[in-house]
């Protein structure tokens, strides 16, 4: 598991550093939703398949550099042109959901004005 998590973290870092912030935030939103759907509905094969031909996924997810590397690090395999999660082990996806949200939060916090940061700190 440790190897998977380090590959995921490394790839998330590459995604964050090599793409525009807005594109990364959108991609992370989609990844969160896609991975959460698998975790919530593990027996539903439709949620285990990510189709690069889907218009929304193509423009908001697969246009982001290193996303395909991330899917592979998580254990998705290419089957008939689609990424499919065939493993019954959902632990890597749970870890990835947490890591994706942390990376997204970091990007959003870095973009905050000093006033927004002060307001956020007051609620923590």
Secondary structure, 3 states (H helix, E strand, C coil): CHHHHHHHHHHHHHHHHCCCHHHHHHHHHHHHHHHHHHHHCCCCHHHHEEECCCHHHHHHCCCCCCHHHHHHHHCCEEECCEEECCCCCCHHHHHHHHHHHHHHHHHHHHCCCHHHHHHHHHHC
